Structure formats: structure tokens, C-alpha cells
Amino acid sequence: MSIVLFLAPISLFIAVVGLGAFWWTLKSGQYDDPAGDAARILIDDPEDRPL
């Protein structure tokens, strides 16, 4: 039973860190243009070709 008292706060801390990281990505604009990222791979740009 003492392992539960040890692991519960650790799991809650990890969950809060994950939620904070997700919130940070929302605030920094990581998900602003998902359609543009999907269409960007279809553009045939000669500068992007390997040498």
C-alpha cells in the first residue's frame, strides 16, 4: 500500500507536466495551419531537391 502513496504523486506530477506542455504548444501556435503543412509536401519546389 505504501507504493501507491509513492507513485500517485509522481503520476499526477507527470500528468501536470504533460498538460503544461500541451498548453504551451497551443499558446505558441503549433497547430495554427495544419492544412498548409499537409499541402506543402505536394508543392514541387526545385530548391528542395537533393543535389
C-alpha positions as CSV (number, residue, x, y, z in Angstrom):
1,M,0.0,0.0,0.0
2,S,2.9,2.3,0.6
3,I,3.9,2.1,-3.1
4,V,0.6,3.7,-4.0
5,L,1.4,6.7,-1.8
6,F,4.7,7.0,-3.6
7,L,3.5,6.5,-7.2
8,A,0.3,8.6,-7.1
9,P,2.0,12.0,-6.6
10,I,4.6,11.1,-9.2
11,S,1.9,10.2,-11.8
12,L,0.0,13.4,-11.0
13,F,3.2,15.4,-11.5
14,I,3.9,13.8,-14.8
15,A,0.2,14.4,-15.9
16,V,0.5,18.1,-15.0
17,V,3.8,18.4,-16.9
18,G,2.2,16.8,-19.9
19,L,-0.8,19.1,-19.7
20,G,1.5,22.1,-19.4
21,A,3.5,21.0,-22.4
22,F,0.3,20.7,-24.4
23,W,-0.9,24.1,-23.3
24,W,2.4,25.6,-24.2
25,T,2.1,24.2,-27.8
26,L,-1.4,25.6,-28.1
27,K,-0.2,29.0,-27.0
28,S,2.9,29.0,-29.2
29,G,0.9,28.4,-32.4
30,Q,2.0,24.8,-33.2
31,Y,-1.5,23.9,-34.5
32,D,-2.3,27.1,-36.4
33,D,-2.0,25.8,-40.0
34,P,-2.4,22.0,-40.3
35,A,-3.9,22.2,-43.8
36,G,-0.9,24.2,-45.0
37,D,1.6,21.7,-43.7
38,A,-0.3,18.9,-45.4
39,A,-0.3,20.7,-48.7
40,R,3.3,21.8,-48.5
41,I,4.6,18.3,-49.3
42,L,2.7,18.4,-52.7
43,I,4.5,21.5,-53.9
44,D,7.2,20.7,-56.4
45,D,9.9,23.2,-55.4
46,P,13.3,22.8,-57.3
47,E,15.2,24.3,-54.3
48,D,14.1,21.4,-52.1
49,R,15.6,18.7,-54.3
50,P,18.8,16.9,-53.1
51,L,21.9,17.6,-55.1
